[in-house]
Amino acid sequence: MIAYKAKKSDFLNDAPTIEDKIRNGVRNKIGIDIKVDSSEYNSWKNSIGNAMFHVINNSKIPDDAEIAIEYQLSGQKMRIDFLVCGENKNKKTNIVIIELKQWSQIEMGLLRDHIFTFLGGKKVERQHPSYQANSYVISLRNFNPAITTNEVELSSCAYLHNCQDPYVIRDKSFSKLIDKSPLFIKSEGNNLIKFIEEKIMYGDSNNLFTKIEESPIEISKSLSQNIGSMLKDNLDFALIDDQKTTLEEIIFHRKTLKDGEKKVLLIEGGPGTGKSLIAINALVEFVKSGVDARYITNNASPRKVYQALLANNHDHAEIDALFSGTDQFKDCESESYDVVLVDEAHRLTSNWGFYKTKGESQAKAIIAASKMTVFFVDDLQKVTWNDLGTVAEIEKWSQKFKINPHKRILNMQFRCAGSDSYINWVNHILGLAPLEENINNFDSFDFRIFDDPNEMKEEIFGKNKEKNRARLVAGYCWEWVSKKNPKINDIEIKGLSMKWNLSSDPTWILSPDSVNQIGCIHTSQGLETDYVGVIIGPDLLYRDGELKTFPENRAKSDQSLKGWKKELAIDPEATLIKTDQLIRNTYRALMTRGLKGCYLYSVDDETNDYLRSQIPILISGKFHG
């Protein structure tokens, strides 16, 4: 939907009160109520009513060129700031996309293609505006058939009309982004005018914005042809055994979906059973066949890693459009997508973080927005206070839509050297499940307990030299002090001194330098390494003959248990049961990241001794402990 569209001449007349007209369009057409005193309302006044008014007013583009403001791509949260449509010198229809920013202070970001700026008095990390502008071009080209049908040429740029110093925003690391989408700062308004004039020399005779607005979502042929090569021969996404069968079931259910029918598939599986691999393969298969599919997860780290692995040498912005968090499903139109693949579904909540409001259920909203929804879930991987995506929760909302979910359980796990005995032991030792059988060994899985964290670190560093596939992780029991002072390390234990990885690239698990940082549940869940070294903090201790949890020993900066103390005063028994489950689930997730081995160290000697006493005596022909 487009909040505002008009000819150039009408836009210039509307400019003095453009913020009110845009606000009414956003509210009535898109369904978002923007308050008069909000920063977004004021940005329309400054960026469009002032900055873009002067650009358009001083340009030579014809009066019948079309202007569109706040275009929300169907089914997506993002809105394009400003578009100009007309014809170029060859009479080819052209659209110029302009990403507007009020930023004045800019610093280099930590993430790829990101910068730091200041919004509302806070320092925040945001995508580089040229990347953002180009991603809109890709989204329009890949998902709106009106663009290809009408042979529309797309151009994009960014205009930082308050920025006076281009030093950071034009850093050489951003050169490829800026080549695709030029960037203009405050003093370069005339250059922006020339950029638009080169693309728009005649008016829009096709009423193109109306066609774009009314066009259904479809996967473009170029994307469907390219994505297959992105997966071909990529061993990171190879399927084995029942993973392949599950993939084919998902594809079969889509093929047999009748008009007007909705389906929900529930894929259950523990660590290493291949839930994410199946989801990525399904995404690729659907896009190849022209099905409008999306990969969704609340957990940013695996999402970013899979995007990077899938894109490889391709334009990663093209792939990024297929991946997202759950925010875009707030107020999403019914059946906006053919298929939504929800990975890490146990991380679904009722909260919509971007809008800071409560919702009834993310599971409900996603089912509503898709013709077929596939949830990949493991109830024992709920690790934060707000996680609600249980099998029971998904079944409940499916039934509200009169859908009987198709269920499949993945039984074979390919992590932990394929050792079901080790998984069974972890579940048992953490009190999450009874021991299913007597365990004599962990097959070929390399499990060890260390008394010295520095020795475990050196072992992990040694393993990492092989393939960059070994990492240290820990329970979140140390404050993130390096966030404010990067010179200080966060975790200090018996001479071990290291930082959290929380401020680094979400693809932390792939970065060669990240072995020098310690990961936590927020950046490692859903991912895997060859070897993982787990530091158990004081939130899990052996006391009085049993392994107990102590939520008060979690770091204050950890959001996982946020709200537990408030609920403790209301219902102590239920609250402590919930915190106990979450802490145990967290260590289960950390201890099952390794494909070949897991090394363990507890900060508490008594706990270390207890865990060692519970290990099967003989492991892979070697005595440990």
C-alpha positions as CSV (number, residue, x, y, z in Angstrom):
1,M,0.0,0.0,0.0
2,I,1.1,3.6,-0.7
3,A,0.3,6.2,1.9
4,Y,0.5,9.2,-0.4
5,K,0.8,9.5,-4.2
6,A,0.4,12.5,-6.4
7,K,1.8,14.3,-9.5
8,K,4.8,16.5,-8.9
9,S,2.8,19.7,-9.2
10,D,0.3,18.5,-6.6
11,F,3.1,17.3,-4.3
12,L,4.6,20.8,-4.3
13,N,1.2,22.3,-3.4
14,D,0.7,19.7,-0.6
15,A,4.2,20.1,0.9
16,P,3.4,22.7,3.6
17,T,1.2,20.2,5.4
18,I,2.5,17.0,3.9
19,E,3.1,15.4,7.3
20,D,-0.6,15.3,8.0
21,K,-1.5,13.9,4.6
22,I,1.1,11.1,5.0
23,R,0.0,10.4,8.5
24,N,-3.6,10.0,7.3
25,G,-2.5,7.7,4.5
26,V,-0.4,5.5,6.8
27,R,-3.3,5.2,9.3
28,N,-6.1,4.7,6.8
29,K,-4.3,2.6,4.1
30,I,-1.5,0.8,5.9
31,G,-3.3,0.6,9.3
32,I,-0.6,2.1,11.5
33,D,-1.5,5.0,13.8
34,I,1.3,7.6,14.0
35,K,1.1,10.2,16.8
36,V,1.5,13.8,16.0
37,D,4.3,14.2,18.5
38,S,6.3,11.2,17.3
39,S,9.7,11.2,15.7
40,E,8.3,9.6,12.5
41,Y,5.7,12.4,12.1
42,N,8.4,15.0,12.6
43,S,10.7,13.3,10.1
44,W,8.0,13.6,7.4
45,K,7.9,17.3,8.0
46,N,11.7,17.7,7.9
47,S,12.7,15.1,5.4
48,I,9.8,15.4,2.9
49,G,8.1,18.7,3.6
50,N,11.4,20.5,3.7
51,A,14.4,18.6,2.2
52,M,12.6,16.7,-0.6
53,F,10.3,19.7,-1.3
54,H,13.4,21.8,-2.3
55,V,14.9,18.9,-4.3
56,I,11.7,18.3,-6.3
57,N,10.9,22.0,-6.6
58,N,14.3,22.9,-8.0
59,S,14.4,19.9,-10.4
60,K,13.5,19.9,-14.1
61,I,11.5,16.7,-13.9
62,P,8.0,17.3,-15.5
63,D,5.0,18.2,-13.5
64,D,3.3,15.0,-14.4
65,A,6.0,12.8,-13.0
66,E,4.5,10.7,-10.2
67,I,5.5,11.0,-6.5
68,A,4.9,8.2,-4.0
69,I,5.6,8.4,-0.2
70,E,5.6,5.6,2.4
71,Y,5.1,2.5,0.1
72,Q,4.8,-0.6,2.2
73,L,5.6,-3.8,0.2
74,S,2.7,-6.2,0.6
75,G,3.2,-8.5,3.6
76,Q,6.3,-6.7,4.8
77,K,7.0,-4.3,7.6
78,M,9.4,-2.1,5.7
79,R,8.2,1.1,4.0
80,I,10.0,2.9,1.2
81,D,10.4,6.6,2.0
82,F,10.2,8.4,-1.4
83,L,9.7,7.3,-5.0
84,V,9.6,9.2,-8.2
85,C,8.2,7.6,-11.4
86,G,8.5,8.8,-15.0
87,E,10.3,8.0,-18.2
88,N,13.9,8.4,-19.1
89,K,15.4,9.9,-22.3
90,N,14.7,6.6,-24.1
91,K,11.0,6.6,-23.0
92,K,11.6,3.7,-20.7
93,T,9.6,3.8,-17.5
94,N,11.9,4.4,-14.5
95,I,11.4,4.6,-10.8
96,V,13.9,6.3,-8.5
97,I,13.8,5.2,-4.9
98,I,15.2,7.7,-2.3
99,E,16.0,6.5,1.2
100,L,15.8,9.6,3.5
101,K,17.8,9.9,6.7
102,Q,18.0,12.7,9.3
103,W,21.2,11.4,10.7
104,S,24.0,13.9,11.5
105,Q,26.3,11.9,13.8
106,I,27.7,8.7,12.3
107,E,30.3,6.2,13.5
108,M,31.5,2.9,12.0
109,G,29.4,-0.1,12.9
110,L,30.5,-3.5,14.1
111,L,28.3,-5.5,11.8
112,R,28.9,-5.8,8.1
113,D,27.2,-3.0,6.1
114,H,26.1,-1.2,9.3
115,I,26.9,2.1,11.0
116,F,26.2,3.7,14.4
117,T,24.0,6.8,14.6
118,F,22.1,8.5,17.4
119,L,18.3,8.3,17.6
120,G,16.3,9.6,20.5
121,G,19.5,10.4,22.3
122,K,20.7,6.7,22.1
123,K,23.5,5.2,20.0
124,V,22.1,2.6,17.8
125,E,23.4,0.4,15.0
126,R,21.6,0.6,11.6
127,Q,22.0,-0.7,8.1
128,H,24.0,1.6,5.8
129,P,21.4,3.7,3.9
130,S,22.8,2.7,0.5
131,Y,22.3,-1.0,1.4
132,Q,18.8,-0.2,2.6
133,A,18.0,1.7,-0.6
134,N,19.3,-1.1,-2.8
135,S,17.4,-3.8,-0.8
136,Y,14.2,-2.0,-1.8
137,V,15.1,-2.3,-5.5
138,I,15.8,-6.0,-5.0
139,S,12.5,-6.5,-3.1
140,L,10.5,-4.7,-5.8
141,R,12.2,-6.6,-8.6
142,N,11.9,-10.0,-7.0
143,F,8.4,-9.9,-5.5
144,N,6.3,-7.4,-7.6
145,P,5.4,-8.7,-11.1
146,A,4.2,-5.2,-12.1
147,I,7.9,-4.2,-12.3
148,T,8.8,-6.9,-14.8
149,T,5.5,-6.9,-16.7
150,N,5.9,-3.1,-17.4
151,E,9.6,-3.4,-18.0
152,V,10.4,-0.8,-15.3
153,E,14.0,0.2,-14.7
154,L,14.8,0.8,-11.0
155,S,17.3,3.1,-9.5
156,S,18.0,4.0,-5.9
157,C,20.0,6.4,-3.7
158,A,20.2,7.7,-0.2
159,Y,19.9,11.3,1.0
160,L,21.3,12.3,4.4
161,H,20.1,15.8,4.4
162,N,21.5,16.7,7.8
163,C,24.8,15.0,7.4
164,Q,27.8,17.4,6.8
165,D,30.7,15.0,7.2
166,P,30.9,12.2,4.7
167,Y,34.1,10.6,6.2
168,V,32.4,7.6,7.9
169,I,29.4,7.1,5.6
170,R,31.7,7.0,2.6
171,D,34.3,4.7,4.1
172,K,35.9,2.5,1.5
173,S,34.3,-0.6,3.1
174,F,31.0,0.8,1.8
175,S,32.2,1.5,-1.7
176,K,30.3,-1.5,-3.4
177,L,27.1,-0.4,-1.7
178,I,27.4,3.2,-2.8
179,D,28.2,2.1,-6.4
180,K,24.8,0.4,-6.5
181,S,22.9,3.2,-4.6
182,P,24.7,6.6,-4.6
183,L,24.7,8.6,-1.4
184,F,24.2,12.3,-1.0
185,I,24.8,14.5,2.0
186,K,23.5,17.9,3.0
187,S,25.7,19.9,0.7
188,E,25.0,17.7,-2.3
189,G,21.3,18.5,-2.9
190,N,22.1,19.6,-6.5
191,N,23.9,16.3,-7.2
192,L,20.7,14.5,-6.1
193,I,18.7,16.7,-8.4
194,K,20.9,15.7,-11.3
195,F,20.7,12.1,-10.4
196,I,16.9,12.2,-10.5
197,E,16.8,14.3,-13.7
198,E,18.9,11.8,-15.5
199,K,16.4,9.1,-14.8
200,I,13.1,11.1,-15.1
201,M,12.8,13.3,-18.2
202,Y,9.2,12.6,-19.0
203,G,6.0,12.1,-17.0
204,D,4.4,8.8,-16.0
205,S,1.8,7.9,-18.6
206,N,1.2,4.4,-17.3
207,N,-0.3,5.1,-13.8
208,L,2.4,2.7,-12.6
209,F,2.2,3.3,-8.9
210,T,-1.4,2.1,-8.9
211,K,-0.4,-1.0,-10.8
212,I,2.4,-1.7,-8.3
213,E,0.1,-1.1,-5.4
214,E,-2.5,-3.5,-6.8
215,S,-0.1,-6.2,-7.9
216,P,0.0,-9.5,-5.9
217,I,3.2,-10.9,-4.5
218,E,5.0,-13.3,-6.8
219,I,8.6,-14.6,-6.9
220,S,10.4,-13.3,-10.0
221,K,11.9,-15.7,-12.5
222,S,15.4,-14.3,-12.0
223,L,15.3,-15.1,-8.3
224,S,13.8,-18.5,-8.8
225,Q,16.5,-19.4,-11.3
226,N,19.4,-18.0,-9.3
227,I,18.6,-19.5,-5.9
228,G,19.0,-23.1,-7.0
229,S,22.7,-22.4,-7.9
230,M,23.2,-20.8,-4.5
231,L,22.4,-24.2,-2.8
232,K,24.0,-26.5,-5.4
233,D,27.0,-28.4,-4.0
234,N,26.8,-26.5,-0.7
235,L,27.6,-29.2,1.9
236,D,26.4,-26.9,4.7
237,F,22.8,-27.7,3.5
238,A,23.0,-31.4,2.6
239,L,20.2,-33.6,3.9
240,I,20.5,-37.1,5.3
241,D,18.0,-39.8,6.0
242,D,14.7,-38.7,7.5
243,Q,15.6,-35.0,6.9
244,K,15.1,-35.7,3.2
245,T,11.8,-37.4,3.8
246,T,10.6,-34.5,5.9
247,L,11.6,-32.1,3.2
248,E,9.6,-34.0,0.6
249,E,6.6,-34.2,2.9
250,I,6.7,-30.4,3.2
251,I,6.8,-30.0,-0.6
252,F,4.0,-32.5,-1.0
253,H,1.7,-30.7,1.4
254,R,2.3,-27.5,-0.5
255,K,1.5,-29.2,-3.9
256,T,-1.7,-30.7,-2.5
257,L,-2.9,-27.4,-0.9
258,K,-6.3,-26.6,-2.2
259,D,-7.6,-23.1,-3.0
260,G,-9.0,-21.4,0.1
261,E,-7.3,-24.1,2.3
262,K,-4.8,-23.4,5.1
263,K,-2.3,-25.9,6.5
264,V,0.0,-26.1,9.5
265,L,2.9,-28.5,9.7
266,L,4.6,-29.2,13.0
267,I,8.2,-30.6,12.8
268,E,9.6,-31.6,16.2
269,G,13.2,-32.5,16.8
270,G,15.9,-32.2,19.3
271,P,19.4,-30.7,18.9
272,G,21.2,-31.8,15.7
273,T,18.1,-33.4,14.0
274,G,18.4,-31.0,11.1
275,K,15.4,-28.7,11.6
276,S,17.2,-25.6,10.2
277,L,18.7,-27.5,7.3
278,I,15.3,-28.8,6.3
279,A,13.9,-25.2,6.6
280,I,16.6,-23.8,4.3
281,N,16.2,-26.5,1.7
282,A,12.4,-26.1,1.7
283,L,12.9,-22.3,1.2
284,V,15.1,-22.8,-1.8
285,E,12.8,-25.5,-3.3
286,F,9.8,-23.2,-3.0
287,V,11.5,-20.1,-4.4
288,K,12.8,-22.1,-7.3
289,S,9.3,-23.1,-8.2
290,G,7.9,-19.6,-7.9
291,V,6.2,-20.1,-4.5
292,D,6.3,-17.0,-2.3
293,A,8.1,-18.4,0.8
294,R,9.9,-16.9,3.7
295,Y,12.2,-18.1,6.4
296,I,11.3,-16.7,9.8
297,T,13.0,-16.9,13.2
298,N,13.1,-14.7,16.3
299,N,16.8,-15.7,16.8
300,A,18.9,-13.3,14.7
301,S,22.2,-15.2,14.8
302,P,21.2,-18.4,12.9
303,R,19.2,-16.3,10.5
304,K,22.3,-14.2,9.6
305,V,24.6,-17.3,9.4
306,Y,22.3,-19.1,7.0
307,Q,21.9,-15.9,4.9
308,A,25.7,-15.6,4.7
309,L,26.2,-19.3,3.8
310,L,23.4,-19.4,1.2
311,A,24.4,-16.1,-0.5
312,N,28.1,-17.1,-0.6
313,N,29.4,-15.1,-3.6
314,H,26.0,-13.8,-4.6
315,D,24.5,-10.4,-3.8
316,H,23.5,-11.1,-0.2
317,A,20.8,-8.4,-0.3
318,E,18.8,-10.6,-2.7
319,I,18.9,-13.4,-0.1
320,D,18.2,-11.1,2.8
321,A,14.7,-10.4,1.5
322,L,13.8,-14.0,2.0
323,F,14.7,-14.0,5.7
324,S,13.3,-12.0,8.6
325,G,12.3,-11.8,12.2
326,T,8.7,-11.9,13.3
327,D,8.0,-8.1,13.5
328,Q,6.7,-7.9,10.0
329,F,3.7,-10.2,11.0
330,K,2.2,-7.6,13.3
331,D,-0.9,-6.4,11.5
332,C,0.1,-8.4,8.4
333,E,-2.7,-8.9,5.9
334,S,-4.3,-12.4,5.8
335,E,-2.5,-14.9,3.6
336,S,0.2,-12.5,2.4
337,Y,2.5,-15.4,1.8
338,D,2.2,-18.8,0.2
339,V,4.5,-20.5,2.8
340,V,6.2,-19.4,6.0
341,L,8.9,-21.6,7.5
342,V,9.3,-20.8,11.2
343,D,12.6,-22.0,12.5
344,E,13.3,-22.1,16.2
345,A,9.5,-21.8,16.7
346,H,10.0,-22.3,20.5
347,R,11.3,-18.7,20.5
348,L,8.0,-17.3,19.4
349,T,6.4,-14.9,21.9
350,S,3.4,-12.7,22.4
351,N,5.6,-9.5,22.2
352,W,6.3,-7.5,19.1
353,G,9.6,-5.9,20.2
354,F,9.9,-3.4,17.4
355,Y,6.6,-1.8,18.4
356,K,7.0,-2.3,22.2
357,T,3.4,-3.5,22.4
358,K,1.7,-6.7,23.5
359,G,0.2,-9.1,21.1
360,E,-2.0,-12.1,21.5
361,S,0.4,-14.6,19.9
362,Q,3.1,-14.5,17.2
363,A,2.1,-18.0,16.3
364,K,-1.5,-16.9,15.6
365,A,-0.4,-13.9,13.5
366,I,2.0,-16.0,11.4
367,I,-0.7,-18.7,10.7
368,A,-3.1,-16.0,9.7
369,A,-0.5,-14.4,7.3
370,S,0.3,-17.6,5.4
371,K,-1.5,-20.2,3.4
372,M,0.8,-22.9,4.8
373,T,2.9,-22.5,7.9
374,V,5.7,-24.9,8.9
375,F,6.9,-24.7,12.5
376,F,10.2,-26.3,13.5
377,V,10.1,-26.7,17.3
378,D,11.8,-28.2,20.3
379,D,10.0,-27.5,23.6
380,L,13.3,-28.1,25.6
381,Q,14.9,-25.2,23.7
382,K,12.8,-22.5,25.3
383,V,15.4,-20.4,27.0
384,T,13.9,-16.9,27.7
385,W,11.1,-15.7,29.9
386,N,8.9,-14.7,27.0
387,D,9.3,-17.9,24.9
388,L,5.8,-19.3,24.1
389,G,6.2,-21.4,21.0
390,T,5.5,-24.8,22.4
391,V,3.9,-27.6,20.5
392,A,0.8,-27.1,22.6
393,E,0.7,-23.4,21.8
394,I,1.0,-23.9,18.1
395,E,-1.7,-26.7,18.2
396,K,-4.0,-24.4,20.1
397,W,-3.9,-21.6,17.5
398,S,-4.0,-24.0,14.6
399,Q,-7.3,-25.3,16.0
400,K,-8.6,-21.8,16.3
401,F,-8.2,-21.6,12.5
402,K,-10.0,-25.0,12.3
403,I,-6.7,-26.7,11.2
404,N,-5.5,-30.1,12.4
405,P,-1.7,-29.8,12.2
406,H,0.3,-32.4,10.4
407,K,3.0,-33.6,12.8
408,R,6.4,-35.2,12.1
409,I,9.1,-36.1,14.7
410,L,12.7,-36.1,13.6
411,N,14.4,-39.0,15.5
412,M,17.9,-39.1,14.1
413,Q,20.3,-36.5,15.3
414,F,23.6,-35.8,13.5
415,R,25.3,-33.6,16.1
416,C,27.3,-34.8,19.1
417,A,28.9,-37.5,16.8
418,G,25.5,-39.0,16.4
419,S,25.6,-40.1,20.0
420,D,22.1,-40.6,21.3
421,S,23.6,-41.8,24.5
422,Y,25.3,-38.4,25.0
423,I,22.0,-36.5,24.3
424,N,20.2,-38.8,26.7
425,W,22.8,-38.3,29.4
426,V,22.6,-34.5,29.0
427,N,18.8,-34.5,29.3
428,H,19.1,-36.8,32.4
429,I,21.9,-35.0,34.2
430,L,20.1,-31.7,33.8
431,G,16.8,-33.2,35.1
432,L,14.9,-32.7,31.8
433,A,14.1,-36.3,31.0
434,P,14.6,-39.7,32.6
435,L,17.5,-41.9,31.6
436,E,16.2,-44.0,28.7
437,E,18.8,-46.7,28.9
438,N,22.0,-47.6,30.7
439,I,24.9,-45.7,29.2
440,N,28.3,-47.2,29.0
441,N,29.9,-44.7,26.7
442,F,29.3,-41.7,24.4
443,D,30.4,-43.6,21.3
444,S,33.0,-41.4,19.5
445,F,31.8,-38.1,21.0
446,D,34.7,-36.4,22.8
447,F,33.4,-35.2,26.2
448,R,35.7,-33.9,28.9
449,I,35.5,-32.0,32.1
450,F,38.2,-29.5,33.0
451,D,39.3,-28.2,36.4
452,D,41.1,-25.2,34.9
453,P,39.2,-22.9,32.4
454,N,42.5,-21.9,30.8
455,E,43.3,-25.5,29.9
456,M,39.8,-25.8,28.3
457,K,40.4,-22.6,26.5
458,E,43.8,-23.8,25.1
459,E,42.2,-27.1,24.0
460,I,39.4,-25.2,22.2
461,F,42.0,-22.8,20.6
462,G,44.0,-25.9,19.4
463,K,40.9,-27.5,17.9
464,N,40.0,-24.2,16.2
465,K,43.2,-24.2,14.2
466,E,41.9,-27.1,12.2
467,K,38.9,-25.6,10.5
468,N,37.8,-22.5,12.6
469,R,35.1,-24.8,14.1
470,A,35.6,-24.5,17.8
471,R,34.1,-22.0,20.2
472,L,33.8,-21.1,23.9
473,V,30.3,-20.4,25.3
474,A,29.0,-19.7,28.8
475,G,25.9,-19.3,30.9
476,Y,25.0,-15.6,31.1
477,C,26.3,-15.0,34.6
478,W,28.7,-12.2,33.9
479,E,27.8,-8.6,33.2
480,W,28.4,-7.1,29.8
481,V,30.7,-4.4,31.0
482,S,32.7,-4.1,27.8
483,K,29.6,-2.7,26.1
484,K,30.3,0.7,27.8
485,N,34.1,0.2,28.1
486,P,35.6,-2.0,25.3
487,K,39.0,-2.0,27.1
488,I,37.5,-4.1,29.9
489,N,36.9,-7.9,29.7
490,D,33.6,-9.3,30.8
491,I,34.5,-12.7,32.1
492,E,37.2,-13.2,34.7
493,I,37.8,-16.7,36.1
494,K,41.0,-18.1,37.6
495,G,43.2,-16.1,35.2
496,L,40.9,-16.5,32.2
497,S,40.0,-13.1,31.0
498,M,37.7,-12.7,27.9
499,K,34.9,-10.7,26.4
500,W,31.4,-11.6,25.5
501,N,30.7,-11.8,21.8
502,L,27.4,-9.8,22.2
503,S,28.5,-6.7,20.3
504,S,30.1,-8.6,17.4
505,D,28.7,-9.7,14.1
506,P,25.7,-12.0,14.4
507,T,27.7,-14.4,12.2
508,W,30.0,-14.7,15.2
509,I,30.2,-18.5,14.8
510,L,31.8,-18.1,11.3
511,S,34.2,-15.2,12.0
512,P,37.8,-16.4,12.4
513,D,38.6,-13.9,15.2
514,S,35.5,-14.8,17.3
515,V,37.3,-17.7,19.0
516,N,38.8,-15.0,21.2
517,Q,35.3,-14.2,22.5
518,I,32.9,-16.2,24.6
519,G,29.5,-16.9,23.2
520,C,26.2,-17.1,25.0
521,I,22.8,-18.7,24.4
522,H,21.6,-15.6,22.4
523,T,24.4,-15.9,19.7
524,S,24.8,-19.7,19.6
525,Q,21.4,-21.2,19.8
526,G,20.4,-22.9,16.5
527,L,24.1,-23.0,15.4
528,E,26.8,-25.6,15.7
529,T,30.5,-26.0,15.8
530,D,32.8,-29.1,15.7
531,Y,33.9,-28.5,19.3
532,V,32.3,-26.4,22.0
533,G,33.7,-25.5,25.4
534,V,31.0,-24.7,27.9
535,I,31.5,-22.7,31.1
536,I,28.8,-23.4,33.7
537,G,28.2,-20.3,35.8
538,P,26.8,-20.0,39.4
539,D,23.2,-20.3,38.1
540,L,23.6,-24.1,38.1
541,L,25.2,-25.6,41.2
542,Y,25.3,-29.0,42.9
543,R,24.0,-28.6,46.4
544,D,22.5,-30.9,49.0
545,G,22.8,-34.0,46.8
546,E,21.2,-32.5,43.6
547,L,21.8,-30.1,40.8
548,K,19.9,-26.9,41.5
549,T,19.3,-23.6,39.7
550,F,19.9,-20.1,41.1
551,P,18.3,-17.5,38.8
552,E,19.6,-14.7,41.1
553,N,23.1,-15.5,39.9
554,R,22.3,-14.6,36.3
555,A,23.8,-11.2,35.1
556,K,21.4,-8.3,35.3
557,S,22.1,-7.4,31.7
558,D,20.7,-10.8,30.6
559,Q,17.2,-10.4,29.1
560,S,16.4,-14.1,29.3
561,L,14.9,-14.0,32.7
562,K,13.7,-10.4,32.6
563,G,10.5,-10.2,34.7
564,W,11.0,-13.2,36.9
565,K,11.5,-11.2,40.1
566,K,8.2,-9.4,39.6
567,E,6.4,-12.6,39.0
568,L,8.1,-14.2,42.0
569,A,6.2,-11.8,44.3
570,I,2.9,-12.9,42.7
571,D,3.3,-16.7,42.3
572,P,6.6,-17.9,43.8
573,E,6.1,-21.6,43.1
574,A,5.2,-21.3,39.4
575,T,7.9,-18.7,38.9
576,L,10.7,-20.8,40.3
577,I,9.6,-23.8,38.3
578,K,9.8,-21.7,35.2
579,T,13.2,-20.2,35.9
580,D,14.5,-23.7,36.8
581,Q,13.3,-25.0,33.4
582,L,14.8,-22.1,31.5
583,I,18.3,-22.4,33.1
584,R,18.4,-26.2,32.5
585,N,17.2,-25.7,28.9
586,T,20.0,-23.1,28.4
587,Y,22.8,-25.5,29.4
588,R,21.2,-28.3,27.4
589,A,21.4,-26.0,24.3
590,L,25.0,-25.0,25.0
591,M,26.1,-28.6,25.7
592,T,24.7,-29.8,22.4
593,R,26.3,-27.3,20.0
594,G,29.3,-29.6,19.2
595,L,29.4,-32.0,16.3
596,K,32.5,-33.8,17.5
597,G,33.1,-32.8,21.1
598,C,32.0,-30.9,24.2
599,Y,34.3,-29.7,26.9
600,L,32.9,-28.6,30.3
601,Y,34.0,-26.4,33.2
602,S,32.0,-25.3,36.2
603,V,33.1,-22.3,38.2
604,D,32.1,-24.3,41.3
605,D,34.4,-27.1,42.3
606,E,31.6,-29.2,44.0
607,T,29.5,-29.0,40.8
608,N,32.5,-30.0,38.7
609,D,33.2,-33.0,40.9
610,Y,29.6,-34.1,40.8
611,L,29.4,-33.8,37.0
612,R,32.6,-35.8,36.6
613,S,31.3,-38.5,38.9
614,Q,28.3,-39.0,36.6
615,I,30.3,-39.6,33.4
616,P,30.3,-43.1,32.0
617,I,33.8,-44.4,32.9
618,L,34.9,-45.3,29.4
619,I,34.5,-42.9,26.5
620,S,35.9,-43.8,23.1
621,G,38.4,-46.2,24.5
622,K,39.9,-43.5,26.7
623,F,39.4,-42.7,30.4
624,H,38.4,-39.2,31.2
625,G,38.0,-37.3,34.5
